[in-house]
Amino acid sequence: MRALIQRVSEASVTVDGEVVGEIGPGLLVLVCAMQGDGTAQAEKLAAKIAKCRIFQDDAGKMNRSVLDVGGAVLVVSQFTLAADTQSGNRPGFSTAAAPAEGERLYEDFADRMAAQGVPVQRGRFGADMKVRLLNDGPVTIWFDI
């Protein structure tokens, strides 16, 4: 699985004018299931992100996780993280999981994030979503599990 996380002061996702997920301080997690991924990858990715120390401690060092700071996570599916840009001008997405499997793994990943003890909000898989965020830092980290 692939994920791009951003440390945020706040983030929300809107579908058809309705806010479907919203958090205060925490992480915006854009996630993509790749071909061949399964529950093991979803579990490993959730544990890694929940424990990733990218929040500041009292000394101003990035030494705390989203769990440590009591932050929340907004999980948004984004198949475009599978983009292959090696040739031509139009990205290819053939390495992304098929839609049904992608949705199953997206939901599994979000459930596993919640099981880590992190409050989780979600986007809507396959929807045309509008994502708003106030990036804190900015801090943006790429995961490929």
C-alpha positions in Angstrom: 0.0 0.0 0.0 1.0 3.6 -0.5 0.2 6.5 1.6 1.1 10.2 1.7 0.6 11.7 5.1 0.5 15.4 6.0 0.6 16.8 9.5 -2.3 19.1 9.7 -3.8 21.7 12.1 -7.2 20.8 10.5 -8.6 18.9 7.5 -11.9 18.1 6.0 -13.4 16.2 3.0 -16.6 17.2 1.2 -18.7 15.2 -1.2 -21.5 16.9 -3.1 -21.4 19.9 -0.8 -21.6 17.8 2.4 -18.7 17.5 4.8 -18.3 13.7 5.3 -15.1 13.8 7.4 -13.4 16.5 9.5 -10.5 16.6 12.0 -8.6 19.1 14.0 -4.9 18.5 14.7 -3.6 15.3 13.4 -2.8 13.6 10.1 -4.4 13.7 6.6 -3.7 10.2 5.1 -4.1 9.8 1.4 -4.0 6.1 0.8 -3.9 3.8 -2.3 -4.0 0.0 -2.4 -1.7 -1.5 -5.0 -2.1 -4.8 -6.9 -1.0 -7.7 -4.7 -1.7 -5.8 -1.5 -3.6 -7.5 1.3 -4.6 -7.2 4.9 -1.0 -7.6 6.0 0.0 -4.5 4.2 -3.0 -2.5 5.6 -2.1 -3.6 9.1 1.6 -2.8 8.7 0.9 0.6 7.2 -1.6 1.6 9.9 0.8 0.6 12.7 3.7 2.5 11.0 1.7 5.7 10.5 0.2 5.6 14.0 3.7 5.4 15.5 5.4 7.8 13.1 7.1 10.5 15.3 6.5 13.7 13.3 4.9 15.9 16.0 7.0 18.2 18.1 7.9 17.5 21.7 8.5 20.1 24.4 12.0 20.7 23.0 10.7 21.4 19.5 12.0 18.1 18.0 9.8 15.8 15.9 9.6 13.1 18.5 5.9 12.4 19.1 3.4 10.3 17.2 -0.3 11.1 16.4 -1.1 8.8 19.3 1.2 10.7 21.7 -0.4 14.0 20.9 -4.0 12.8 20.9 -4.5 13.7 17.3 -7.0 12.4 14.8 -6.6 11.0 11.3 -8.6 11.8 8.2 -8.2 8.8 5.7 -8.9 9.6 2.1 -8.7 7.1 -0.8 -6.5 8.3 -3.6 -5.8 5.8 -6.4 -3.6 8.4 -8.2 -0.8 7.6 -5.8 -0.3 4.6 -8.1 0.6 6.9 -11.0 3.3 5.7 -13.4 4.9 8.8 -14.9 7.9 7.1 -16.6 6.7 7.5 -20.1 4.5 9.9 -22.0 2.5 12.7 -20.6 -0.5 10.9 -19.3 0.1 8.9 -16.0 -0.9 5.3 -16.0 -2.7 3.7 -13.0 -2.5 0.0 -13.9 -0.6 -0.8 -10.7 -3.5 0.2 -8.5 -5.7 -2.5 -7.0 -9.0 -3.2 -8.8 -11.7 -0.9 -7.5 -13.5 -3.6 -5.3 -10.2 -4.7 -3.8 -9.1 -1.1 -3.4 -12.2 -0.2 -1.5 -12.0 -3.3 0.8 -8.3 -2.5 1.6 -9.1 1.2 2.1 -11.8 0.3 4.7 -9.6 -2.3 6.3 -6.7 0.3 6.6 -9.1 2.9 8.2 -10.4 0.2 10.6 -6.9 -0.8 11.5 -5.9 2.9 12.1 -8.9 3.1 14.5 -7.8 -0.1 16.2 -4.4 1.6 16.9 -6.4 4.0 19.2 -6.5 6.9 16.8 -9.8 8.7 16.2 -10.5 8.2 12.5 -12.7 10.1 10.0 -13.0 9.0 6.4 -13.6 10.3 2.9 -15.9 8.4 0.6 -14.2 5.8 -1.7 -14.6 6.5 -5.4 -16.4 9.8 -4.8 -15.4 13.1 -6.3 -14.0 14.6 -3.1 -12.9 18.1 -2.2 -10.2 18.0 0.5 -9.3 21.0 2.5 -6.3 21.1 4.8 -4.1 23.4 6.8 -0.7 21.7 6.5 1.3 22.1 9.7 5.0 22.6 9.1 4.7 21.7 6.3 5.4 18.0 7.1 4.6 15.5 4.4 5.8 11.9 4.4 5.6 9.1 1.8 5.0 5.5 2.7 5.3 2.5 0.4 4.7 -0.8 2.2 
